[in-house]
Amino acid sequence: GENVEQHPSTLSVQEGDSAVIKCTYSDSASNYFPWYKQELGKRPQLIIDIRSNVGEKKDQRIAVTLNKTAKHFSLHITETQPEDSAVYFCAASNGITGGGNKLTFGTGTQLKVEL
Amino acid sequence: GAVVSQHPSWVICKSGTSVKIECRSLDFQATTMFWYRQFPKQSLMLMATSNEGSKATYEQGVEKDKFLINHASLTLSTLTVTSAHPEDSSFYICSAPGPGATEAFFGQGTRLTVV
């Protein structure tokens, strides 16, 4: 089955700096890679996703890059703000539409943005 | 957007009793739903895939007789934790593919505490 590794487990940055979280996956059939932000005791919130036919996607301060050959993808957050502090999870799945199949999650990254 | 509602949000039960958790898609139909479990400071781990009108598919290591899943309609899946023990205490989250199955939508989660 799929295995997703995520690094780092904790990340502390100064407000305004950039944050980068990296994930690798094992199943070459995976073709959908979402990123979630989860606050304590809450449901995961989709912040950005990318499909395997795209190498990069950007939404305001958030961007995701995908390297299919190397089987890794990364989340980039620029101009970090205190409200970005949360746990971030990467995930992978396969399927025609992406969102219809089970997700394999990474181990999570606790991001702390300090004033 | 698509809404998935989970009930209850939290429950405390005694060892040996059973607890039922409901997951509803409020404004769309879901022939498939996914149940995840998340222990404190850990990732979401898929427990099983719930299929409307047929048996659930359980992940390796998940006891199907202990975690009973029923998907009796296109908008409701239930997870029953039978003979609960303290080690079953966890955060249980369901998800369903939204319309077009391009994105997974999560319930708000259920915090189960077994005492």
Interface residues (C-beta under 8 A of the other chain):
Chain A: P34 G41 K42 R43 P44 L46 D49 F89 G95 T97 G98 G99 G100 N101 K102 L103 T104 F105 G106 T107 G108
Chain B: T32 F34 K41 Q42 S43 L44 M45 L46 T49 F91 I93 S95 P97 G98 G100 A101 T102 E103 A104 F106 G107 Q108 G109 R111
